[in-house]
Amino acid sequence: MTKESAKKIGDVMKDGTIYAGISPDTGKEMYAAPVDAPQEHDI
């Protein structure tokens, strides 16, 4: 990866996920969904 293409926290990926950094536990890249998945609640 070049400096210009290095991922930064908050960068949006081609699939719409958001780069969240490197996991301190696994050393692997982490990504977050742009929105929460819809949920149904029966109260």
Secondary structure, DSSP 8 states (H G I E B T S, - for coil): --TTT---TT-B-TTS-EEEEE-TTT--EEEE-SS--------
